[in-house]
Amino acid sequence: MGLSQLEFSQKIGVPLETIRNWEQGKRAPTGAARALLRILDRSPELALIALTA
């Protein structure tokens, strides 16, 4: 998506440390976060528009 970890965490409302843990494999997203990440993966432009609306 071309965002830094900090920018991405701010866009989706998740702490930066959580993003780092996901990327490093220390933790895996669950529930709503997992669903949001699937949507972002499949349609990032539309998802970001919806998140900033």
Chimera marker file (.cmm) of the C-alpha trace (Angstrom):
<marker_set name="trace">
<marker id="1" x="0.000" y="0.000" z="0.000" r="1" g="1" b="0" radius="0.5"/>
<marker id="2" x="3.038" y="2.225" z="0.143" r="1" g="1" b="0" radius="0.5"/>
<marker id="3" x="2.532" y="3.254" z="3.773" r="1" g="1" b="0" radius="0.5"/>
<marker id="4" x="4.999" y="3.101" z="6.619" r="1" g="1" b="0" radius="0.5"/>
<marker id="5" x="4.073" y="0.992" z="9.627" r="1" g="1" b="0" radius="0.5"/>
<marker id="6" x="3.236" y="4.172" z="11.518" r="1" g="1" b="0" radius="0.5"/>
<marker id="7" x="1.014" y="5.532" z="8.741" r="1" g="1" b="0" radius="0.5"/>
<marker id="8" x="-0.735" y="2.182" z="8.362" r="1" g="1" b="0" radius="0.5"/>
<marker id="9" x="-1.337" y="1.851" z="12.092" r="1" g="1" b="0" radius="0.5"/>
<marker id="10" x="-2.833" y="5.335" z="12.195" r="1" g="1" b="0" radius="0.5"/>
<marker id="11" x="-5.086" y="4.668" z="9.183" r="1" g="1" b="0" radius="0.5"/>
<marker id="12" x="-6.581" y="1.513" z="10.676" r="1" g="1" b="0" radius="0.5"/>
<marker id="13" x="-6.563" y="2.619" z="14.324" r="1" g="1" b="0" radius="0.5"/>
<marker id="14" x="-4.231" y="-0.073" z="15.628" r="1" g="1" b="0" radius="0.5"/>
<marker id="15" x="-1.177" y="0.584" z="17.826" r="1" g="1" b="0" radius="0.5"/>
<marker id="16" x="2.145" y="0.625" z="15.993" r="1" g="1" b="0" radius="0.5"/>
<marker id="17" x="3.497" y="-2.122" z="18.245" r="1" g="1" b="0" radius="0.5"/>
<marker id="18" x="0.625" y="-4.380" z="17.168" r="1" g="1" b="0" radius="0.5"/>
<marker id="19" x="1.512" y="-3.881" z="13.496" r="1" g="1" b="0" radius="0.5"/>
<marker id="20" x="5.143" y="-4.725" z="14.271" r="1" g="1" b="0" radius="0.5"/>
<marker id="21" x="4.129" y="-7.859" z="16.154" r="1" g="1" b="0" radius="0.5"/>
<marker id="22" x="1.991" y="-9.017" z="13.219" r="1" g="1" b="0" radius="0.5"/>
<marker id="23" x="4.789" y="-8.428" z="10.727" r="1" g="1" b="0" radius="0.5"/>
<marker id="24" x="7.367" y="-10.183" z="12.900" r="1" g="1" b="0" radius="0.5"/>
<marker id="25" x="5.076" y="-13.172" z="13.441" r="1" g="1" b="0" radius="0.5"/>
<marker id="26" x="4.945" y="-12.663" z="17.212" r="1" g="1" b="0" radius="0.5"/>
<marker id="27" x="1.162" y="-12.360" z="17.092" r="1" g="1" b="0" radius="0.5"/>
<marker id="28" x="-1.550" y="-12.930" z="14.515" r="1" g="1" b="0" radius="0.5"/>
<marker id="29" x="-4.525" y="-10.656" z="13.911" r="1" g="1" b="0" radius="0.5"/>
<marker id="30" x="-7.879" y="-12.047" z="14.987" r="1" g="1" b="0" radius="0.5"/>
<marker id="31" x="-11.527" y="-11.077" z="14.778" r="1" g="1" b="0" radius="0.5"/>
<marker id="32" x="-12.323" y="-7.681" z="13.296" r="1" g="1" b="0" radius="0.5"/>
<marker id="33" x="-8.655" y="-6.857" z="12.682" r="1" g="1" b="0" radius="0.5"/>
<marker id="34" x="-8.238" y="-10.008" z="10.605" r="1" g="1" b="0" radius="0.5"/>
<marker id="35" x="-11.351" y="-9.191" z="8.573" r="1" g="1" b="0" radius="0.5"/>
<marker id="36" x="-10.179" y="-5.620" z="8.012" r="1" g="1" b="0" radius="0.5"/>
<marker id="37" x="-6.772" y="-6.834" z="6.826" r="1" g="1" b="0" radius="0.5"/>
<marker id="38" x="-8.463" y="-9.171" z="4.329" r="1" g="1" b="0" radius="0.5"/>
<marker id="39" x="-10.495" y="-6.277" z="2.954" r="1" g="1" b="0" radius="0.5"/>
<marker id="40" x="-7.391" y="-4.086" z="2.763" r="1" g="1" b="0" radius="0.5"/>
<marker id="41" x="-5.568" y="-6.872" z="0.929" r="1" g="1" b="0" radius="0.5"/>
<marker id="42" x="-8.297" y="-7.337" z="-1.662" r="1" g="1" b="0" radius="0.5"/>
<marker id="43" x="-9.364" y="-3.732" z="-2.197" r="1" g="1" b="0" radius="0.5"/>
<marker id="44" x="-6.953" y="-1.332" z="-0.491" r="1" g="1" b="0" radius="0.5"/>
<marker id="45" x="-8.091" y="1.850" z="-2.221" r="1" g="1" b="0" radius="0.5"/>
<marker id="46" x="-11.761" y="1.362" z="-1.359" r="1" g="1" b="0" radius="0.5"/>
<marker id="47" x="-10.991" y="0.258" z="2.181" r="1" g="1" b="0" radius="0.5"/>
<marker id="48" x="-8.859" y="3.335" z="2.855" r="1" g="1" b="0" radius="0.5"/>
<marker id="49" x="-11.563" y="5.592" z="1.428" r="1" g="1" b="0" radius="0.5"/>
<marker id="50" x="-14.096" y="3.972" z="3.757" r="1" g="1" b="0" radius="0.5"/>
<marker id="51" x="-11.771" y="4.320" z="6.749" r="1" g="1" b="0" radius="0.5"/>
<marker id="52" x="-11.183" y="8.024" z="6.156" r="1" g="1" b="0" radius="0.5"/>
<marker id="53" x="-14.776" y="8.942" z="5.334" r="1" g="1" b="0" radius="0.5"/>
<link id1="1" id2="2" r="1" g="1" b="0" radius="0.2"/>
<link id1="2" id2="3" r="1" g="1" b="0" radius="0.2"/>
<link id1="3" id2="4" r="1" g="1" b="0" radius="0.2"/>
<link id1="4" id2="5" r="1" g="1" b="0" radius="0.2"/>
<link id1="5" id2="6" r="1" g="1" b="0" radius="0.2"/>
<link id1="6" id2="7" r="1" g="1" b="0" radius="0.2"/>
<link id1="7" id2="8" r="1" g="1" b="0" radius="0.2"/>
<link id1="8" id2="9" r="1" g="1" b="0" radius="0.2"/>
<link id1="9" id2="10" r="1" g="1" b="0" radius="0.2"/>
<link id1="10" id2="11" r="1" g="1" b="0" radius="0.2"/>
<link id1="11" id2="12" r="1" g="1" b="0" radius="0.2"/>
<link id1="12" id2="13" r="1" g="1" b="0" radius="0.2"/>
<link id1="13" id2="14" r="1" g="1" b="0" radius="0.2"/>
<link id1="14" id2="15" r="1" g="1" b="0" radius="0.2"/>
<link id1="15" id2="16" r="1" g="1" b="0" radius="0.2"/>
<link id1="16" id2="17" r="1" g="1" b="0" radius="0.2"/>
<link id1="17" id2="18" r="1" g="1" b="0" radius="0.2"/>
<link id1="18" id2="19" r="1" g="1" b="0" radius="0.2"/>
<link id1="19" id2="20" r="1" g="1" b="0" radius="0.2"/>
<link id1="20" id2="21" r="1" g="1" b="0" radius="0.2"/>
<link id1="21" id2="22" r="1" g="1" b="0" radius="0.2"/>
<link id1="22" id2="23" r="1" g="1" b="0" radius="0.2"/>
<link id1="23" id2="24" r="1" g="1" b="0" radius="0.2"/>
<link id1="24" id2="25" r="1" g="1" b="0" radius="0.2"/>
<link id1="25" id2="26" r="1" g="1" b="0" radius="0.2"/>
<link id1="26" id2="27" r="1" g="1" b="0" radius="0.2"/>
<link id1="27" id2="28" r="1" g="1" b="0" radius="0.2"/>
<link id1="28" id2="29" r="1" g="1" b="0" radius="0.2"/>
<link id1="29" id2="30" r="1" g="1" b="0" radius="0.2"/>
<link id1="30" id2="31" r="1" g="1" b="0" radius="0.2"/>
<link id1="31" id2="32" r="1" g="1" b="0" radius="0.2"/>
<link id1="32" id2="33" r="1" g="1" b="0" radius="0.2"/>
<link id1="33" id2="34" r="1" g="1" b="0" radius="0.2"/>
<link id1="34" id2="35" r="1" g="1" b="0" radius="0.2"/>
<link id1="35" id2="36" r="1" g="1" b="0" radius="0.2"/>
<link id1="36" id2="37" r="1" g="1" b="0" radius="0.2"/>
<link id1="37" id2="38" r="1" g="1" b="0" radius="0.2"/>
<link id1="38" id2="39" r="1" g="1" b="0" radius="0.2"/>
<link id1="39" id2="40" r="1" g="1" b="0" radius="0.2"/>
<link id1="40" id2="41" r="1" g="1" b="0" radius="0.2"/>
<link id1="41" id2="42" r="1" g="1" b="0" radius="0.2"/>
<link id1="42" id2="43" r="1" g="1" b="0" radius="0.2"/>
<link id1="43" id2="44" r="1" g="1" b="0" radius="0.2"/>
<link id1="44" id2="45" r="1" g="1" b="0" radius="0.2"/>
<link id1="45" id2="46" r="1" g="1" b="0" radius="0.2"/>
<link id1="46" id2="47" r="1" g="1" b="0" radius="0.2"/>
<link id1="47" id2="48" r="1" g="1" b="0" radius="0.2"/>
<link id1="48" id2="49" r="1" g="1" b="0" radius="0.2"/>
<link id1="49" id2="50" r="1" g="1" b="0" radius="0.2"/>
<link id1="50" id2="51" r="1" g="1" b="0" radius="0.2"/>
<link id1="51" id2="52" r="1" g="1" b="0" radius="0.2"/>
<link id1="52" id2="53" r="1" g="1" b="0" radius="0.2"/>
</marker_set>
